């Protein structure tokens, strides 16, 4: 079965949109008080990272505006350092980086 990067890029975009919807209208205090939200966001960021790892090097090279290494690096931190997730970083990723990523991924998908 041939590898289709558009599936993984689309999955990244869909999952990033879910993460954005989870933080929409939420404050940092809401995040701090809601363990379920923190768990969900960690999982969604992990899934985005996992999908990014599956995108071919050719596609990554064709889209250098996507911070591929940072995305996969965040996934590795969540998976391997799960007991030491920096919640400040997770909040920043969920409220700043992921919304920016949605726009970048939408551009790729719309240009395809």
Secondary structure, DSSP 8 states (H G I E B T S, - for coil): ----HHHHHHHHHHHHHHHHHHHTT--HHHHHH-HHHHHHHHHHHHHHHHHHHTS-HHHHHHTTTS-HHHHHHHHHHHHHSGGG--HHHHHHIIIIIHHHHHHHHHHHHHH-
